[in-house]
Each structure stands twice: as structure tokens, then as C-alpha cells.
């Protein structure tokens, strides 16, 4: 069960990278940030304006 937690967290980081690229931001930077912050990074991306 512990492994599924890491899979979900990694999937969220990939989704955040895609959202970031859609908003003309660095996907790699947001991927790495999402690995640390998880859902909080998703929230920041959702409320951020498109560049």
C-alpha cells in the first residue's frame, strides 16, 4: 500500500508539469516543485494566470 502513495504523488507531479506547460511556464521546474509540495503546487498552478 505504501508504494501506491508514491505512484500517486509522482502522477500528480506529471500532471502539474503538463498544466504548467499549458500556462507557458517551465514544466521541469514545476515537476520538481510538485515532488516537494504536491497538492499545494497544484493549487498554485490553478490560480496562476497564463503568461
PDBQT receptor file of N, H, CA, C and O in Angstrom, charges set to zero:
ATOM      1  N   UNK A   1       0.816  -1.192   0.000  1.00  0.00    +0.000 N 
ATOM      2  CA  UNK A   1       0.000   0.000   0.000  1.00  0.00    +0.000 C 
ATOM      3  C   UNK A   1       0.861   1.256   0.000  1.00  0.00    +0.000 C 
ATOM      4  O   UNK A   1       0.470   2.287  -0.548  1.00  0.00    +0.000 OA
ATOM      5  N   UNK A   2       2.015   1.165   0.609  1.00  0.00    +0.000 N 
ATOM      6  H   UNK A   2       2.333   0.328   1.054  1.00  0.00    +0.000 HD
ATOM      7  CA  UNK A   2       2.910   2.322   0.690  1.00  0.00    +0.000 C 
ATOM      8  C   UNK A   2       3.381   2.762  -0.692  1.00  0.00    +0.000 C 
ATOM      9  O   UNK A   2       3.548   3.958  -0.931  1.00  0.00    +0.000 OA
ATOM     10  N   UNK A   3       3.596   1.820  -1.604  1.00  0.00    +0.000 N 
ATOM     11  H   UNK A   3       3.460   0.848  -1.410  1.00  0.00    +0.000 HD
ATOM     12  CA  UNK A   3       4.072   2.152  -2.944  1.00  0.00    +0.000 C 
ATOM     13  C   UNK A   3       3.055   2.939  -3.750  1.00  0.00    +0.000 C 
ATOM     14  O   UNK A   3       3.439   3.748  -4.595  1.00  0.00    +0.000 OA
ATOM     15  N   UNK A   4       1.780   2.725  -3.513  1.00  0.00    +0.000 N 
ATOM     16  H   UNK A   4       1.468   2.067  -2.827  1.00  0.00    +0.000 HD
ATOM     17  CA  UNK A   4       0.747   3.434  -4.265  1.00  0.00    +0.000 C 
ATOM     18  C   UNK A   4       0.745   4.921  -3.920  1.00  0.00    +0.000 C 
ATOM     19  O   UNK A   4       0.376   5.749  -4.753  1.00  0.00    +0.000 OA
ATOM     20  N   UNK A   5       1.149   5.263  -2.710  1.00  0.00    +0.000 N 
ATOM     21  H   UNK A   5       1.448   4.590  -2.034  1.00  0.00    +0.000 HD
ATOM     22  CA  UNK A   5       1.251   6.664  -2.311  1.00  0.00    +0.000 C 
ATOM     23  C   UNK A   5       2.276   7.389  -3.181  1.00  0.00    +0.000 C 
ATOM     24  O   UNK A   5       2.024   8.505  -3.638  1.00  0.00    +0.000 OA
ATOM     25  N   UNK A   6       3.412   6.770  -3.408  1.00  0.00    +0.000 N 
ATOM     26  H   UNK A   6       3.616   5.864  -3.037  1.00  0.00    +0.000 HD
ATOM     27  CA  UNK A   6       4.461   7.382  -4.222  1.00  0.00    +0.000 C 
ATOM     28  C   UNK A   6       4.066   7.451  -5.690  1.00  0.00    +0.000 C 
ATOM     29  O   UNK A   6       4.421   8.404  -6.384  1.00  0.00    +0.000 OA
ATOM     30  N   UNK A   7       3.341   6.460  -6.163  1.00  0.00    +0.000 N 
ATOM     31  H   UNK A   7       3.053   5.686  -5.599  1.00  0.00    +0.000 HD
ATOM     32  CA  UNK A   7       2.868   6.472  -7.549  1.00  0.00    +0.000 C 
ATOM     33  C   UNK A   7       1.894   7.625  -7.755  1.00  0.00    +0.000 C 
ATOM     34  O   UNK A   7       1.970   8.331  -8.761  1.00  0.00    +0.000 OA
ATOM     35  N   UNK A   8       0.995   7.817  -6.824  1.00  0.00    +0.000 N 
ATOM     36  H   UNK A   8       0.934   7.244  -6.007  1.00  0.00    +0.000 HD
ATOM     37  CA  UNK A   8       0.031   8.916  -6.909  1.00  0.00    +0.000 C 
ATOM     38  C   UNK A   8       0.705  10.272  -6.857  1.00  0.00    +0.000 C 
ATOM     39  O   UNK A   8       0.333  11.183  -7.598  1.00  0.00    +0.000 OA
ATOM     40  N   UNK A   9       1.691  10.413  -5.989  1.00  0.00    +0.000 N 
ATOM     41  H   UNK A   9       1.992   9.673  -5.388  1.00  0.00    +0.000 HD
ATOM     42  CA  UNK A   9       2.422  11.675  -5.850  1.00  0.00    +0.000 C 
ATOM     43  C   UNK A   9       3.186  11.985  -7.142  1.00  0.00    +0.000 C 
ATOM     44  O   UNK A   9       3.213  13.131  -7.590  1.00  0.00    +0.000 OA
ATOM     45  N   UNK A  10       3.801  10.967  -7.735  1.00  0.00    +0.000 N 
ATOM     46  H   UNK A  10       3.779  10.035  -7.371  1.00  0.00    +0.000 HD
ATOM     47  CA  UNK A  10       4.532  11.142  -8.992  1.00  0.00    +0.000 C 
ATOM     48  C   UNK A  10       3.607  11.472 -10.141  1.00  0.00    +0.000 C 
ATOM     49  O   UNK A  10       3.945  12.281 -11.004  1.00  0.00    +0.000 OA
ATOM     50  N   UNK A  11       2.431  10.845 -10.156  1.00  0.00    +0.000 N 
ATOM     51  H   UNK A  11       2.156  10.188  -9.455  1.00  0.00    +0.000 HD
ATOM     52  CA  UNK A  11       1.453  11.153 -11.193  1.00  0.00    +0.000 C 
ATOM     53  C   UNK A  11       0.972  12.585 -11.083  1.00  0.00    +0.000 C 
ATOM     54  O   UNK A  11       0.810  13.267 -12.095  1.00  0.00    +0.000 OA
ATOM     55  N   UNK A  12       0.742  13.046  -9.866  1.00  0.00    +0.000 N 
ATOM     56  H   UNK A  12       0.874  12.492  -9.044  1.00  0.00    +0.000 HD
ATOM     57  CA  UNK A  12       0.340  14.435  -9.655  1.00  0.00    +0.000 C 
ATOM     58  C   UNK A  12       1.425  15.394 -10.147  1.00  0.00    +0.000 C 
ATOM     59  O   UNK A  12       1.113  16.431 -10.731  1.00  0.00    +0.000 OA
ATOM     60  N   UNK A  13       2.686  15.058  -9.917  1.00  0.00    +0.000 N 
ATOM     61  H   UNK A  13       2.939  14.215  -9.443  1.00  0.00    +0.000 HD
ATOM     62  CA  UNK A  13       3.789  15.907 -10.379  1.00  0.00    +0.000 C 
ATOM     63  C   UNK A  13       3.812  15.969 -11.905  1.00  0.00    +0.000 C 
ATOM     64  O   UNK A  13       4.072  17.031 -12.470  1.00  0.00    +0.000 OA
ATOM     65  N   UNK A  14       3.546  14.852 -12.583  1.00  0.00    +0.000 N 
ATOM     66  H   UNK A  14       3.335  13.989 -12.125  1.00  0.00    +0.000 HD
ATOM     67  CA  UNK A  14       3.491  14.853 -14.055  1.00  0.00    +0.000 C 
ATOM     68  C   UNK A  14       2.319  15.689 -14.567  1.00  0.00    +0.000 C 
ATOM     69  O   UNK A  14       2.454  16.426 -15.543  1.00  0.00    +0.000 OA
ATOM     70  N   UNK A  15       1.185  15.571 -13.913  1.00  0.00    +0.000 N 
ATOM     71  H   UNK A  15       1.074  14.972 -13.120  1.00  0.00    +0.000 HD
ATOM     72  CA  UNK A  15       0.015  16.368 -14.301  1.00  0.00    +0.000 C 
ATOM     73  C   UNK A  15       0.313  17.853 -14.115  1.00  0.00    +0.000 C 
ATOM     74  O   UNK A  15      -0.046  18.670 -14.963  1.00  0.00    +0.000 OA
ATOM     75  N   UNK A  16       0.963  18.204 -13.017  1.00  0.00    +0.000 N 
ATOM     76  H   UNK A  16       1.255  17.540 -12.328  1.00  0.00    +0.000 HD
ATOM     77  CA  UNK A  16       1.317  19.610 -12.772  1.00  0.00    +0.000 C 
ATOM     78  C   UNK A  16       2.277  20.127 -13.832  1.00  0.00    +0.000 C 
ATOM     79  O   UNK A  16       2.179  21.284 -14.241  1.00  0.00    +0.000 OA
ATOM     80  N   UNK A  17       3.200  19.290 -14.279  1.00  0.00    +0.000 N 
ATOM     81  H   UNK A  17       3.280  18.350 -13.947  1.00  0.00    +0.000 HD
ATOM     82  CA  UNK A  17       4.126  19.711 -15.340  1.00  0.00    +0.000 C 
ATOM     83  C   UNK A  17       3.353  20.020 -16.618  1.00  0.00    +0.000 C 
ATOM     84  O   UNK A  17       3.670  20.987 -17.311  1.00  0.00    +0.000 OA
ATOM     85  N   UNK A  18       2.355  19.222 -16.935  1.00  0.00    +0.000 N 
ATOM     86  H   UNK A  18       2.097  18.437 -16.372  1.00  0.00    +0.000 HD
ATOM     87  CA  UNK A  18       1.528  19.472 -18.108  1.00  0.00    +0.000 C 
ATOM     88  C   UNK A  18       0.717  20.744 -17.975  1.00  0.00    +0.000 C 
ATOM     89  O   UNK A  18       0.602  21.510 -18.932  1.00  0.00    +0.000 OA
ATOM     90  N   UNK A  19       0.155  20.980 -16.802  1.00  0.00    +0.000 N 
ATOM     91  H   UNK A  19       0.248  20.358 -16.024  1.00  0.00    +0.000 HD
ATOM     92  CA  UNK A  19      -0.597  22.216 -16.563  1.00  0.00    +0.000 C 
ATOM     93  C   UNK A  19       0.325  23.418 -16.701  1.00  0.00    +0.000 C 
ATOM     94  O   UNK A  19      -0.045  24.428 -17.299  1.00  0.00    +0.000 OA
ATOM     95  N   UNK A  20       1.528  23.305 -16.145  1.00  0.00    +0.000 N 
ATOM     96  H   UNK A  20       1.829  22.484 -15.659  1.00  0.00    +0.000 HD
ATOM     97  CA  UNK A  20       2.490  24.411 -16.206  1.00  0.00    +0.000 C 
ATOM     98  C   UNK A  20       2.862  24.739 -17.648  1.00  0.00    +0.000 C 
ATOM     99  O   UNK A  20       2.927  25.911 -18.021  1.00  0.00    +0.000 OA
ATOM    100  N   UNK A  21       3.103  23.721 -18.451  1.00  0.00    +0.000 N 
ATOM    101  H   UNK A  21       3.050  22.770 -18.148  1.00  0.00    +0.000 HD
ATOM    102  CA  UNK A  21       3.449  23.964 -19.850  1.00  0.00    +0.000 C 
ATOM    103  C   UNK A  21       2.284  24.606 -20.594  1.00  0.00    +0.000 C 
ATOM    104  O   UNK A  21       2.498  25.425 -21.488  1.00  0.00    +0.000 OA
ATOM    105  N   UNK A  22       1.078  24.252 -20.240  1.00  0.00    +0.000 N 
ATOM    106  H   UNK A  22       0.904  23.587 -19.514  1.00  0.00    +0.000 HD
ATOM    107  CA  UNK A  22      -0.098  24.864 -20.847  1.00  0.00    +0.000 C 
ATOM    108  C   UNK A  22      -0.239  26.332 -20.489  1.00  0.00    +0.000 C 
ATOM    109  O   UNK A  22      -0.904  27.087 -21.197  1.00  0.00    +0.000 OA
ATOM    110  N   UNK A  23       0.386  26.739 -19.388  1.00  0.00    +0.000 N 
ATOM    111  H   UNK A  23       0.926  26.125 -18.812  1.00  0.00    +0.000 HD
ATOM    112  CA  UNK A  23       0.356  28.127 -18.962  1.00  0.00    +0.000 C 
ATOM    113  C   UNK A  23       1.673  28.847 -19.279  1.00  0.00    +0.000 C 
ATOM    114  O   UNK A  23       1.979  29.888 -18.698  1.00  0.00    +0.000 OA
ATOM    115  N   UNK A  24       2.446  28.274 -20.210  1.00  0.00    +0.000 N 
ATOM    116  H   UNK A  24       2.198  27.428 -20.682  1.00  0.00    +0.000 HD
ATOM    117  CA  UNK A  24       3.730  28.845 -20.652  1.00  0.00    +0.000 C 
ATOM    118  C   UNK A  24       4.722  29.016 -19.504  1.00  0.00    +0.000 C 
ATOM    119  O   UNK A  24       5.411  30.032 -19.410  1.00  0.00    +0.000 OA
ATOM    120  N   UNK A  25       4.784  28.025 -18.649  1.00  0.00    +0.000 N 
ATOM    121  H   UNK A  25       4.224  27.200 -18.725  1.00  0.00    +0.000 HD
ATOM    122  CA  UNK A  25       5.752  28.010 -17.554  1.00  0.00    +0.000 C 
ATOM    123  C   UNK A  25       6.623  26.765 -17.701  1.00  0.00    +0.000 C 
ATOM    124  O   UNK A  25       6.298  25.863 -18.473  1.00  0.00    +0.000 OA
ATOM    125  N   UNK A  26       7.709  26.719 -16.973  1.00  0.00    +0.000 N 
ATOM    126  H   UNK A  26       7.973  27.452 -16.346  1.00  0.00    +0.000 HD
ATOM    127  CA  UNK A  26       8.649  25.603 -17.087  1.00  0.00    +0.000 C 
ATOM    128  C   UNK A  26       8.055  24.326 -16.489  1.00  0.00    +0.000 C 
ATOM    129  O   UNK A  26       7.792  24.252 -15.288  1.00  0.00    +0.000 OA
ATOM    130  N   UNK A  27       7.852  23.332 -17.339  1.00  0.00    +0.000 N 
ATOM    131  H   UNK A  27       8.065  23.392 -18.314  1.00  0.00    +0.000 HD
ATOM    132  CA  UNK A  27       7.311  22.072 -16.871  1.00  0.00    +0.000 C 
ATOM    133  C   UNK A  27       8.252  21.344 -15.930  1.00  0.00    +0.000 C 
ATOM    134  O   UNK A  27       7.813  20.750 -14.946  1.00  0.00    +0.000 OA
ATOM    135  N   UNK A  28       9.549  21.385 -16.227  1.00  0.00    +0.000 N 
ATOM    136  H   UNK A  28       9.906  21.868 -17.027  1.00  0.00    +0.000 HD
ATOM    137  CA  UNK A  28      10.531  20.702 -15.380  1.00  0.00    +0.000 C 
ATOM    138  C   UNK A  28      10.584  21.321 -13.987  1.00  0.00    +0.000 C 
ATOM    139  O   UNK A  28      10.598  20.605 -12.986  1.00  0.00    +0.000 OA
ATOM    140  N   UNK A  29      10.613  22.644 -13.922  1.00  0.00    +0.000 N 
ATOM    141  H   UNK A  29      10.602  23.226 -14.735  1.00  0.00    +0.000 HD
ATOM    142  CA  UNK A  29      10.655  23.311 -12.613  1.00  0.00    +0.000 C 
ATOM    143  C   UNK A  29       9.418  22.978 -11.783  1.00  0.00    +0.000 C 
ATOM    144  O   UNK A  29       9.519  22.709 -10.586  1.00  0.00    +0.000 OA
ATOM    145  N   UNK A  30       8.263  22.998 -12.422  1.00  0.00    +0.000 N 
ATOM    146  H   UNK A  30       8.182  23.217 -13.394  1.00  0.00    +0.000 HD
ATOM    147  CA  UNK A  30       7.031  22.701 -11.696  1.00  0.00    +0.000 C 
ATOM    148  C   UNK A  30       6.935  21.226 -11.338  1.00  0.00    +0.000 C 
ATOM    149  O   UNK A  30       6.344  20.874 -10.318  1.00  0.00    +0.000 OA
ATOM    150  N   UNK A  31       7.505  20.366 -12.160  1.00  0.00    +0.000 N 
ATOM    151  H   UNK A  31       7.986  20.652 -12.989  1.00  0.00    +0.000 HD
ATOM    152  CA  UNK A  31       7.548  18.940 -11.822  1.00  0.00    +0.000 C 
ATOM    153  C   UNK A  31       8.347  18.739 -10.535  1.00  0.00    +0.000 C 
ATOM    154  O   UNK A  31       7.900  18.057  -9.613  1.00  0.00    +0.000 OA
ATOM    155  N   UNK A  32       9.526  19.339 -10.489  1.00  0.00    +0.000 N 
ATOM    156  H   UNK A  32       9.889  19.893 -11.239  1.00  0.00    +0.000 HD
ATOM    157  CA  UNK A  32      10.379  19.201  -9.308  1.00  0.00    +0.000 C 
ATOM    158  C   UNK A  32       9.741  19.842  -8.079  1.00  0.00    +0.000 C 
ATOM    159  O   UNK A  32       9.807  19.293  -6.980  1.00  0.00    +0.000 OA
ATOM    160  N   UNK A  33       9.128  20.999  -8.270  1.00  0.00    +0.000 N 
ATOM    161  H   UNK A  33       9.075  21.446  -9.163  1.00  0.00    +0.000 HD
ATOM    162  CA  UNK A  33       8.451  21.665  -7.162  1.00  0.00    +0.000 C 
ATOM    163  C   UNK A  33       7.277  20.828  -6.669  1.00  0.00    +0.000 C 
ATOM    164  O   UNK A  33       7.007  20.771  -5.469  1.00  0.00    +0.000 OA
ATOM    165  N   UNK A  34       6.590  20.187  -7.587  1.00  0.00    +0.000 N 
ATOM    166  H   UNK A  34       6.809  20.233  -8.561  1.00  0.00    +0.000 HD
ATOM    167  CA  UNK A  34       5.447  19.347  -7.222  1.00  0.00    +0.000 C 
ATOM    168  C   UNK A  34       5.873  18.113  -6.443  1.00  0.00    +0.000 C 
ATOM    169  O   UNK A  34       5.118  17.621  -5.605  1.00  0.00    +0.000 OA
ATOM    170  N   UNK A  35       7.061  17.612  -6.706  1.00  0.00    +0.000 N 
ATOM    171  H   UNK A  35       7.674  18.012  -7.387  1.00  0.00    +0.000 HD
ATOM    172  CA  UNK A  35       7.551  16.479  -5.924  1.00  0.00    +0.000 C 
ATOM    173  C   UNK A  35       7.706  16.858  -4.451  1.00  0.00    +0.000 C 
ATOM    174  O   UNK A  35       7.560  16.015  -3.566  1.00  0.00    +0.000 OA
ATOM    175  N   UNK A  36       8.003  18.130  -4.201  1.00  0.00    +0.000 N 
ATOM    176  H   UNK A  36       8.122  18.814  -4.920  1.00  0.00    +0.000 HD
ATOM    177  CA  UNK A  36       8.168  18.599  -2.829  1.00  0.00    +0.000 C 
ATOM    178  C   UNK A  36       6.850  19.049  -2.199  1.00  0.00    +0.000 C 
ATOM    179  O   UNK A  36       6.569  18.742  -1.041  1.00  0.00    +0.000 OA
ATOM    180  N   UNK A  37       6.044  19.783  -2.978  1.00  0.00    +0.000 N 
ATOM    181  H   UNK A  37       6.272  20.033  -3.919  1.00  0.00    +0.000 HD
ATOM    182  CA  UNK A  37       4.853  20.412  -2.411  1.00  0.00    +0.000 C 
ATOM    183  C   UNK A  37       3.544  19.696  -2.705  1.00  0.00    +0.000 C 
ATOM    184  O   UNK A  37       2.559  19.893  -1.993  1.00  0.00    +0.000 OA
ATOM    185  N   UNK A  38       3.520  18.878  -3.731  1.00  0.00    +0.000 N 
ATOM    186  H   UNK A  38       4.321  18.718  -4.309  1.00  0.00    +0.000 HD
ATOM    187  CA  UNK A  38       2.334  18.085  -4.060  1.00  0.00    +0.000 C 
ATOM    188  C   UNK A  38       1.100  18.908  -4.369  1.00  0.00    +0.000 C 
ATOM    189  O   UNK A  38       1.128  19.756  -5.261  1.00  0.00    +0.000 OA
ATOM    190  N   UNK A  39       0.016  18.670  -3.646  1.00  0.00    +0.000 N 
ATOM    191  H   UNK A  39      -0.007  17.981  -2.922  1.00  0.00    +0.000 HD
ATOM    192  CA  UNK A  39      -1.252  19.338  -3.935  1.00  0.00    +0.000 C 
ATOM    193  C   UNK A  39      -1.194  20.864  -3.798  1.00  0.00    +0.000 C 
ATOM    194  O   UNK A  39      -1.941  21.571  -4.473  1.00  0.00    +0.000 OA
ATOM    195  N   UNK A  40      -0.328  21.368  -2.944  1.00  0.00    +0.000 N 
ATOM    196  H   UNK A  40       0.279  20.793  -2.395  1.00  0.00    +0.000 HD
ATOM    197  CA  UNK A  40      -0.203  22.823  -2.821  1.00  0.00    +0.000 C 
ATOM    198  C   UNK A  40       0.321  23.430  -4.119  1.00  0.00    +0.000 C 
ATOM    199  O   UNK A  40      -0.110  24.516  -4.508  1.00  0.00    +0.000 OA
ATOM    200  N   UNK A  41       1.239  22.751  -4.792  1.00  0.00    +0.000 N 
ATOM    201  H   UNK A  41       1.589  21.869  -4.476  1.00  0.00    +0.000 HD
ATOM    202  CA  UNK A  41       1.744  23.226  -6.083  1.00  0.00    +0.000 C 
ATOM    203  C   UNK A  41       0.627  23.221  -7.129  1.00  0.00    +0.000 C 
ATOM    204  O   UNK A  41       0.559  24.119  -7.969  1.00  0.00    +0.000 OA
ATOM    205  N   UNK A  42      -0.243  22.219  -7.080  1.00  0.00    +0.000 N 
ATOM    206  H   UNK A  42      -0.188  21.490  -6.397  1.00  0.00    +0.000 HD
ATOM    207  CA  UNK A  42      -1.376  22.165  -7.996  1.00  0.00    +0.000 C 
ATOM    208  C   UNK A  42      -2.276  23.364  -7.778  1.00  0.00    +0.000 C 
ATOM    209  O   UNK A  42      -2.716  23.999  -8.737  1.00  0.00    +0.000 OA
ATOM    210  N   UNK A  43      -2.550  23.675  -6.531  1.00  0.00    +0.000 N 
ATOM    211  H   UNK A  43      -2.193  23.159  -5.752  1.00  0.00    +0.000 HD
ATOM    212  CA  UNK A  43      -3.381  24.831  -6.207  1.00  0.00    +0.000 C 
ATOM    213  C   UNK A  43      -2.760  26.118  -6.746  1.00  0.00    +0.000 C 
ATOM    214  O   UNK A  43      -3.461  26.957  -7.312  1.00  0.00    +0.000 OA
ATOM    215  N   UNK A  44      -1.452  26.276  -6.572  1.00  0.00    +0.000 N 
ATOM    216  H   UNK A  44      -0.882  25.595  -6.112  1.00  0.00    +0.000 HD
ATOM    217  CA  UNK A  44      -0.759  27.480  -7.060  1.00  0.00    +0.000 C 
ATOM    218  C   UNK A  44      -0.861  27.578  -8.587  1.00  0.00    +0.000 C 
ATOM    219  O   UNK A  44      -1.066  28.668  -9.122  1.00  0.00    +0.000 OA
ATOM    220  N   UNK A  45      -0.722  26.473  -9.278  1.00  0.00    +0.000 N 
ATOM    221  H   UNK A  45      -0.556  25.588  -8.843  1.00  0.00    +0.000 HD
ATOM    222  CA  UNK A  45      -0.821  26.465 -10.736  1.00  0.00    +0.000 C 
ATOM    223  C   UNK A  45      -2.224  26.815 -11.210  1.00  0.00    +0.000 C 
ATOM    224  O   UNK A  45      -2.390  27.546 -12.186  1.00  0.00    +0.000 OA
ATOM    225  N   UNK A  46      -3.220  26.301 -10.527  1.00  0.00    +0.000 N 
ATOM    226  H   UNK A  46      -3.085  25.707  -9.734  1.00  0.00    +0.000 HD
ATOM    227  CA  UNK A  46      -4.603  26.537 -10.940  1.00  0.00    +0.000 C 
ATOM    228  C   UNK A  46      -4.967  28.009 -10.814  1.00  0.00    +0.000 C 
ATOM    229  O   UNK A  46      -5.676  28.544 -11.666  1.00  0.00    +0.000 OA
ATOM    230  N   UNK A  47      -4.492  28.672  -9.761  1.00  0.00    +0.000 N 
ATOM    231  H   UNK A  47      -3.916  28.237  -9.069  1.00  0.00    +0.000 HD
ATOM    232  CA  UNK A  47      -4.856  30.076  -9.583  1.00  0.00    +0.000 C 
ATOM    233  C   UNK A  47      -3.934  31.029 -10.343  1.00  0.00    +0.000 C 
ATOM    234  O   UNK A  47      -4.245  32.214 -10.466  1.00  0.00    +0.000 OA
ATOM    235  N   UNK A  48      -2.806  30.530 -10.853  1.00  0.00    +0.000 N 
ATOM    236  H   UNK A  48      -2.554  29.568 -10.753  1.00  0.00    +0.000 HD
ATOM    237  CA  UNK A  48      -1.854  31.382 -11.587  1.00  0.00    +0.000 C 
ATOM    238  C   UNK A  48      -2.415  31.742 -12.962  1.00  0.00    +0.000 C 
ATOM    239  O   UNK A  48      -3.082  30.938 -13.613  1.00  0.00    +0.000 OA
ATOM    240  N   UNK A  49      -2.127  32.961 -13.376  1.00  0.00    +0.000 N 
ATOM    241  H   UNK A  49      -1.585  33.614 -12.847  1.00  0.00    +0.000 HD
ATOM    242  CA  UNK A  49      -2.531  33.414 -14.706  1.00  0.00    +0.000 C 
ATOM    243  C   UNK A  49      -1.584  32.858 -15.754  1.00  0.00    +0.000 C 
ATOM    244  O   UNK A  49      -0.440  32.507 -15.465  1.00  0.00    +0.000 OA
ATOM    245  N   UNK A  50      -2.090  32.785 -16.982  1.00  0.00    +0.000 N 
ATOM    246  H   UNK A  50      -3.019  33.070 -17.217  1.00  0.00    +0.000 HD
ATOM    247  CA  UNK A  50      -1.266  32.331 -18.095  1.00  0.00    +0.000 C 
ATOM    248  C   UNK A  50      -0.312  33.457 -18.494  1.00  0.00    +0.000 C 
ATOM    249  O   UNK A  50      -0.701  34.622 -18.574  1.00  0.00    +0.000 OA
ATOM    250  N   UNK A  51       0.941  33.084 -18.742  1.00  0.00    +0.000 N 
ATOM    251  H   UNK A  51       1.257  32.138 -18.677  1.00  0.00    +0.000 HD
ATOM    252  CA  UNK A  51       1.923  34.095 -19.162  1.00  0.00    +0.000 C 
ATOM    253  C   UNK A  51       1.755  34.410 -20.614  1.00  0.00    +0.000 C 
ATOM    254  O   UNK A  51       2.489  35.237 -21.155  1.00  0.00    +0.000 OA
TER     255      UNK A  51
